[in-house]
Amino acid sequence: MSSSRGFVIFKTLDRLQCPLVQPWGCLLNRRLYSQTRSGDGGGGGGGGPNFGLLFDIDGVIVRGSRILPTAPEAFSHLVDASGQFRVPTVFVTNAGNALRSEKAEQLSKWLGVTVHEDQVVMAHSPLKMFDQYFNKHVLISGQGPVQEIANNLGFCNTTTVDELRTAYPQLDCVDHRRRSLKAVNSSPITKIDALMLFGEPVRWETSLQLLIDILMTNGDVSGTPTAPYPHLPILACNMDLQWMAEAHMPRFGHGAFLLCLEALYKKLTGNDLIYTALVGKPSEITYYHAETMVQEHARSIGISNSITKLYAIGDNIHTDIFGMNLYQEYVRRHRRSKKHVSMQGARGLDLSTHDFKGLTADQCYSVLVKTGVHNGAEQLLEHSPRDFLPVESKLQEPSLTVMCVLEAITNIFKRENYR
């Protein structure tokens, strides 16, 4: 749907108007709730709300660098008169190319409310739980400040794909203009112990080639490729096959890159690529980590009630909706079992030291918005990550489908009798 410049097109849904197109920079000033916000008005009694919110970012709040029209209005209902959050709120994104502090600063500018980095879950955030690799020599793939991100997570000994290429330039042969047989002021790279894939790299051909080289040589690219199996540990973040930016159609995400890596490894060795960890949505470990942050945010804003309900708002059925529903199943299984319940995306994590300590949510709801990857058209193909297949159809059914994030907040508040 489109409009000529200077006009706004509205679509009425359940008596709520969600602008589908709006001139850039024009923010809404509608108020759906009373400006007087004394007390919580329900949803948990006098101790504040008993529910928390998990927001995806791309396709829900922004499209690329452009904020979606209803987002500032939606978030104005989550803060009090002084601008402080009154509902426990965490942002869960599959982006992996920035620091949490940078993303929090972006969100604060976009939404006009103060967002702290402790409210931000990046795709790589749960990797801080994999401390057994902190002192291993880890090769990092991705873009942005990847080594700083790794250091902040706790990884002390890292090498980037670019550094590996500089040390062994003869291994990177696709771009003939960059081909070289001589290293430039570089020392040999010591044996790699594990791979950590933060997000899609800029030069896919270079990263695919060197990652395969590391796996084929057991971490020493100066050695003979023997394709040992099992191969080195792989920690991967962000499984989005596609994501929504400024373009009018979805773009390739890190899930597409992982698909290429899996196919190449299988073709060359005959074996399946095995991930030690798959974090980011839809992995349960990401929602587990997000719940810990929701609980911490609730306490930091003075909420004494237990947070027993979680609402995840997203635009992607195969990550946001599937992930939250998968976490609901994990919560349900865990409540019924006295044993530790495994997570599909966290094979390499010992949950005995983490499992549900201090977590109280027992109801998890998924809310689908139509401002991003999902546009209401029927999805005929299965885009979920390989390691999560086959997918039960019920796990891709949202608890609620709405037009935009503002309508999501409206419906959640109504459901919780919260104002």
C-alpha positions as CSV (number, residue, x, y, z in Angstrom):
1,M,0.0,0.0,0.0
2,S,1.3,3.5,-0.8
3,S,0.3,7.1,-0.6
4,S,1.3,10.3,-2.2
5,R,3.7,12.5,-0.2
6,G,2.2,14.4,2.7
7,F,-0.8,12.1,3.2
8,V,-1.4,9.3,5.7
9,I,-3.4,6.2,5.0
10,F,-5.1,4.6,8.0
11,K,-6.6,1.1,8.3
12,T,-9.2,0.7,11.0
13,L,-8.9,-2.5,13.0
14,D,-10.9,-3.1,16.1
15,R,-11.6,0.6,16.4
16,L,-7.8,1.3,16.5
17,Q,-6.2,3.3,13.7
18,C,-2.8,2.1,12.6
19,P,-1.1,4.3,10.1
20,L,0.4,2.2,7.3
21,V,2.2,5.0,5.6
22,Q,3.4,8.3,7.2
23,P,5.8,11.0,6.1
24,W,9.3,10.4,7.7
25,G,9.8,12.4,10.9
26,C,6.1,13.0,11.6
27,L,5.2,11.4,15.0
28,L,1.7,10.7,16.3
29,N,0.3,12.5,19.3
30,R,-2.8,10.4,19.9
31,R,-3.3,9.1,23.4
32,L,-5.4,6.0,23.8
33,Y,-5.1,6.0,27.6
34,S,-5.6,8.5,30.3
35,Q,-2.6,10.7,31.0
36,T,-3.2,10.1,34.7
37,R,-1.2,7.0,35.6
38,S,-1.5,6.6,39.3
39,G,-1.4,2.9,40.2
40,D,-1.3,0.0,37.9
41,G,-5.0,-0.4,37.3
42,G,-4.9,-4.2,37.3
43,G,-2.6,-6.8,35.9
44,G,-1.2,-7.8,39.3
45,G,-2.7,-5.7,42.0
46,G,-0.9,-3.0,44.0
47,G,2.6,-4.4,43.4
48,G,2.6,-3.4,39.8
49,P,2.0,-5.5,36.7
50,N,2.6,-9.2,36.7
51,F,3.5,-9.4,33.0
52,G,6.6,-8.5,31.0
53,L,7.1,-7.5,27.4
54,L,9.7,-8.8,24.9
55,F,10.0,-6.6,21.7
56,D,11.7,-7.5,18.5
57,I,13.2,-4.5,16.8
58,D,13.5,-4.8,13.0
59,G,10.0,-5.0,11.5
60,V,8.3,-4.1,14.7
61,I,9.9,-0.8,15.8
62,V,12.0,0.1,12.7
63,R,12.6,-0.8,9.1
64,G,16.3,-0.4,8.7
65,S,17.0,3.1,10.1
66,R,13.4,4.3,9.7
67,I,11.2,4.2,12.7
68,L,7.7,2.8,12.1
69,P,5.0,5.4,12.6
70,T,3.2,4.0,15.6
71,A,6.3,2.9,17.6
72,P,6.9,6.2,19.6
73,E,3.2,6.3,20.6
74,A,3.2,2.7,21.6
75,F,6.1,3.1,23.9
76,S,4.7,6.3,25.5
77,H,2.2,4.1,27.2
78,L,4.9,2.0,28.8
79,V,6.5,4.9,30.7
80,D,5.2,7.1,33.5
81,A,5.0,10.9,33.6
82,S,8.7,11.1,34.4
83,G,9.7,8.9,31.5
84,Q,10.5,5.8,33.5
85,F,9.3,2.4,32.4
86,R,6.3,1.2,34.4
87,V,6.1,-2.2,32.7
88,P,9.1,-4.6,32.6
89,T,10.4,-4.3,29.0
90,V,13.2,-6.0,27.2
91,F,14.2,-5.7,23.5
92,V,15.2,-9.1,21.9
93,T,16.9,-8.7,18.5
94,N,18.7,-11.2,16.3
95,A,21.1,-8.5,15.3
96,G,24.7,-9.3,16.2
97,N,26.8,-6.5,14.7
98,A,26.6,-4.0,17.6
99,L,27.3,-3.6,21.3
100,R,24.3,-3.6,23.6
101,S,25.1,-0.1,24.7
102,E,25.0,1.1,21.1
103,K,21.6,-0.6,20.5
104,A,20.2,0.9,23.7
105,E,21.3,4.4,22.5
106,Q,19.6,3.8,19.1
107,L,16.4,2.7,20.7
108,S,16.4,5.7,23.1
109,K,16.6,8.1,20.1
110,W,14.0,6.3,18.0
111,L,11.4,5.9,20.8
112,G,11.9,9.0,22.9
113,V,12.3,7.0,26.1
114,T,15.5,6.1,28.0
115,V,16.5,2.5,27.2
116,H,19.4,1.0,29.2
117,E,21.7,-1.7,27.8
118,D,20.4,-4.0,30.5
119,Q,17.1,-4.1,28.6
120,V,18.8,-5.3,25.4
121,V,19.3,-8.9,24.3
122,M,21.4,-9.2,21.2
123,A,21.6,-12.5,19.3
124,H,25.0,-13.1,20.9
125,S,24.0,-12.2,24.5
126,P,23.4,-15.8,25.7
127,L,26.9,-16.7,24.8
128,K,28.1,-15.3,28.1
129,M,26.7,-18.5,29.6
130,F,29.2,-20.6,27.6
131,D,32.2,-19.8,29.9
132,Q,34.0,-23.0,29.0
133,Y,35.1,-21.3,25.8
134,F,36.3,-18.0,27.4
135,N,40.0,-19.0,27.3
136,K,39.9,-21.0,24.1
137,H,41.3,-19.5,20.9
138,V,38.1,-18.6,19.0
139,L,37.8,-17.5,15.3
140,I,35.0,-14.9,14.9
141,S,32.9,-14.3,11.8
142,G,30.6,-11.3,11.3
143,Q,30.8,-7.5,10.9
144,G,31.0,-4.5,13.2
145,P,33.1,-4.5,16.4
146,V,33.2,-8.3,16.7
147,Q,36.3,-8.5,18.9
148,E,34.9,-5.9,21.3
149,I,31.6,-7.8,21.5
150,A,33.5,-11.0,22.1
151,N,35.6,-9.4,24.9
152,N,32.5,-8.0,26.5
153,L,30.9,-11.4,26.6
154,G,34.0,-12.9,28.3
155,F,36.0,-14.4,25.4
156,C,39.7,-13.5,26.0
157,N,41.5,-15.1,23.0
158,T,40.0,-14.3,19.6
159,T,41.0,-13.9,16.0
160,T,38.8,-12.5,13.2
161,V,38.3,-13.9,9.7
162,D,40.0,-10.7,8.4
163,E,43.0,-11.4,10.5
164,L,43.2,-15.0,9.3
165,R,43.0,-13.8,5.7
166,T,45.8,-11.3,6.3
167,A,48.0,-14.1,7.7
168,Y,47.1,-16.5,4.9
169,P,46.1,-14.4,1.8
170,Q,46.7,-17.2,-0.6
171,L,43.6,-18.9,0.8
172,D,41.2,-16.2,-0.4
173,C,41.0,-16.6,-4.2
174,V,37.5,-15.7,-5.4
175,D,38.2,-11.9,-5.9
176,H,41.1,-11.8,-8.3
177,R,41.7,-8.2,-7.5
178,R,42.5,-9.1,-3.9
179,R,44.5,-12.2,-4.6
180,S,48.0,-12.3,-3.0
181,L,50.5,-14.9,-2.2
182,K,52.3,-12.9,0.5
183,A,51.2,-12.1,4.0
184,V,51.4,-8.4,4.9
185,N,53.2,-7.8,8.2
186,S,51.4,-10.7,9.9
187,S,52.4,-13.5,12.2
188,P,51.1,-17.0,11.8
189,I,47.8,-17.7,13.5
190,T,48.0,-20.3,16.3
191,K,45.6,-23.3,16.2
192,I,41.9,-22.4,16.4
193,D,39.9,-24.2,19.1
194,A,36.3,-23.1,18.2
195,L,34.3,-21.0,15.8
196,M,31.9,-18.2,16.8
197,L,29.6,-16.9,14.1
198,F,28.0,-13.5,15.2
199,G,26.2,-12.6,12.0
200,E,26.3,-12.3,8.2
201,P,29.8,-11.1,7.1
202,V,30.4,-8.6,4.3
203,R,32.3,-10.9,2.0
204,W,30.5,-14.2,2.2
205,E,32.9,-16.0,-0.2
206,T,35.9,-15.2,2.0
207,S,34.3,-16.2,5.3
208,L,32.8,-19.4,3.8
209,Q,36.1,-20.5,2.4
210,L,38.1,-19.8,5.6
211,L,35.6,-21.3,8.0
212,I,35.5,-24.5,5.9
213,D,39.4,-24.5,5.8
214,I,39.4,-24.3,9.6
215,L,37.0,-27.2,10.0
216,M,38.8,-29.3,7.4
217,T,42.2,-28.8,9.1
218,N,41.0,-29.1,12.7
219,G,41.9,-25.4,13.4
220,D,45.4,-25.2,11.7
221,V,45.1,-23.9,8.1
222,S,48.8,-24.5,7.5
223,G,48.2,-28.2,8.0
224,T,46.7,-30.9,5.8
225,P,42.9,-31.0,5.3
226,T,41.8,-34.3,6.8
227,A,38.2,-33.4,7.6
228,P,38.1,-34.7,11.2
229,Y,34.7,-35.6,12.6
230,P,33.3,-34.5,15.0
231,H,34.6,-31.2,13.9
232,L,35.6,-28.2,16.1
233,P,32.9,-26.6,18.3
234,I,30.7,-24.0,16.5
235,L,28.8,-21.3,18.4
236,A,26.4,-19.6,16.0
237,C,24.1,-16.6,16.6
238,N,21.0,-15.3,14.6
239,M,19.2,-17.9,12.5
240,D,17.0,-15.4,10.5
241,L,16.8,-16.6,6.9
242,Q,15.4,-13.2,6.1
243,W,14.8,-9.8,7.8
244,M,13.1,-6.6,7.0
245,A,15.0,-3.4,6.3
246,E,14.1,-0.3,4.2
247,A,13.5,-2.4,1.1
248,H,10.0,-3.4,0.2
249,M,10.8,-7.1,0.4
250,P,12.7,-9.2,2.9
251,R,16.6,-9.4,2.7
252,F,18.9,-12.3,3.4
253,G,19.9,-12.7,7.0
254,H,22.6,-14.8,8.9
255,G,20.4,-17.9,8.5
256,A,21.0,-17.7,4.8
257,F,24.8,-17.6,5.4
258,L,24.5,-20.6,7.8
259,L,22.5,-22.5,5.2
260,C,25.4,-22.0,2.7
261,L,28.0,-23.1,5.3
262,E,25.9,-26.2,6.1
263,A,25.5,-27.1,2.4
264,L,29.2,-26.7,1.6
265,Y,30.4,-28.7,4.5
266,K,27.9,-31.5,3.7
267,K,29.0,-31.5,0.0
268,L,32.7,-31.6,0.8
269,T,32.7,-34.1,3.7
270,G,29.4,-36.1,3.5
271,N,28.7,-35.2,7.1
272,D,26.3,-32.8,8.7
273,L,27.6,-29.6,10.2
274,I,26.9,-29.8,14.0
275,Y,26.4,-26.7,16.1
276,T,27.5,-26.7,19.7
277,A,25.2,-23.8,20.3
278,L,22.6,-22.0,18.3
279,V,21.6,-18.8,20.1
280,G,19.3,-15.9,19.1
281,K,15.7,-16.5,18.2
282,P,14.1,-19.0,18.0
283,S,16.4,-20.8,20.4
284,E,14.9,-21.3,23.9
285,I,18.1,-20.2,25.5
286,T,17.6,-16.7,24.2
287,Y,14.1,-16.5,25.7
288,Y,15.4,-18.0,28.9
289,H,18.1,-15.3,29.0
290,A,15.5,-12.6,28.1
291,E,13.3,-13.7,31.0
292,T,16.1,-13.3,33.5
293,M,16.5,-9.7,32.2
294,V,12.7,-9.1,32.4
295,Q,12.8,-10.2,36.0
296,E,15.8,-8.0,36.8
297,H,14.2,-5.0,35.0
298,A,11.0,-5.5,37.1
299,R,12.9,-5.3,40.3
300,S,14.9,-2.2,39.1
301,I,11.7,-0.3,38.5
302,G,10.2,-1.2,41.8
303,I,7.8,-4.0,40.8
304,S,7.3,-6.4,43.7
305,N,4.9,-8.8,42.0
306,S,6.2,-12.0,40.4
307,I,6.3,-11.8,36.6
308,T,4.2,-14.8,35.6
309,K,3.3,-13.8,32.0
310,L,5.5,-12.9,29.1
311,Y,4.4,-11.3,25.8
312,A,6.7,-11.4,22.8
313,I,6.0,-9.0,20.0
314,G,7.6,-9.8,16.6
315,D,7.2,-9.9,12.8
316,N,8.6,-13.2,11.9
317,I,6.7,-16.5,12.3
318,H,9.8,-18.6,12.0
319,T,11.8,-16.9,14.7
320,D,9.7,-14.6,16.9
321,I,6.5,-16.6,17.0
322,F,8.1,-20.0,16.8
323,G,10.7,-19.1,19.4
324,M,8.2,-17.8,22.0
325,N,5.9,-20.8,21.5
326,L,8.9,-23.1,21.8
327,Y,9.9,-21.5,25.1
328,Q,6.3,-21.9,26.3
329,E,6.7,-25.6,25.6
330,Y,10.1,-25.7,27.4
331,V,8.5,-23.9,30.5
332,R,5.6,-26.4,30.4
333,R,7.9,-29.4,30.3
334,H,10.2,-28.1,32.9
335,R,7.3,-27.4,35.4
336,R,6.2,-31.1,35.0
337,S,9.7,-32.6,35.3
338,K,12.0,-32.8,38.3
339,K,14.9,-33.4,35.9
340,H,16.7,-30.7,33.8
341,V,15.1,-30.3,30.4
342,S,17.3,-29.9,27.4
343,M,17.1,-27.0,24.9
344,Q,17.3,-27.5,21.2
345,G,19.7,-24.7,20.7
346,A,22.0,-25.2,23.6
347,R,23.6,-28.7,23.3
348,G,26.9,-27.4,24.7
349,L,25.5,-25.8,27.8
350,D,25.3,-27.4,31.2
351,L,21.9,-26.2,32.4
352,S,22.3,-27.6,35.9
353,T,23.8,-24.4,37.1
354,H,21.3,-22.1,35.3
355,D,18.0,-23.9,34.9
356,F,15.1,-21.6,36.0
357,K,16.8,-20.2,39.1
358,G,14.5,-17.3,40.2
359,L,12.3,-17.4,37.1
360,T,8.6,-17.3,37.6
361,A,6.9,-17.0,34.2
362,D,4.5,-19.8,33.4
363,Q,2.5,-18.3,30.6
364,C,4.1,-17.1,27.4
365,Y,2.2,-15.5,24.6
366,S,3.4,-14.6,21.0
367,V,2.0,-11.5,19.2
368,L,2.5,-11.2,15.5
369,V,2.6,-7.7,13.8
370,K,2.2,-7.1,10.1
371,T,4.8,-4.4,9.7
372,G,7.8,-6.5,8.8
373,V,8.6,-9.9,7.3
374,H,5.0,-11.2,7.8
375,N,2.5,-9.3,5.7
376,G,-0.5,-11.5,5.9
377,A,0.2,-13.7,2.8
378,E,0.1,-17.4,3.2
379,Q,3.5,-19.0,3.9
380,L,3.9,-22.1,1.8
381,L,7.5,-23.0,2.6
382,E,9.2,-23.8,5.8
383,H,11.9,-21.2,6.7
384,S,12.8,-22.4,10.2
385,P,16.4,-23.3,11.0
386,R,17.6,-26.8,10.0
387,D,18.2,-27.9,13.6
388,F,14.6,-27.0,14.7
389,L,12.9,-29.1,12.0
390,P,10.4,-30.6,11.8
391,V,8.2,-27.9,13.3
392,E,4.8,-28.6,14.8
393,S,2.4,-26.3,13.0
394,K,0.9,-25.2,16.3
395,L,4.3,-23.7,17.3
396,Q,4.0,-21.2,14.5
397,E,0.6,-20.0,15.4
398,P,0.6,-16.6,17.2
399,S,-1.5,-16.1,20.3
400,L,-2.6,-12.8,18.7
401,T,-2.1,-11.2,15.3
402,V,-2.3,-7.4,15.0
403,M,-1.5,-4.7,12.5
404,C,1.2,-2.8,14.4
405,V,3.1,-2.5,17.7
406,L,0.6,0.1,19.0
407,E,-2.3,-2.3,18.5
408,A,-0.2,-5.0,20.2
409,I,0.2,-2.8,23.4
410,T,-3.5,-1.8,23.3
411,N,-4.6,-5.5,23.2
412,I,-2.2,-6.6,25.9
413,F,-3.2,-3.8,28.2
414,K,-6.9,-4.7,27.6
415,R,-6.2,-8.3,28.2
416,E,-4.4,-7.6,31.5
417,N,-6.9,-4.9,32.6
418,Y,-3.9,-2.6,32.8
419,R,-4.0,1.2,32.1
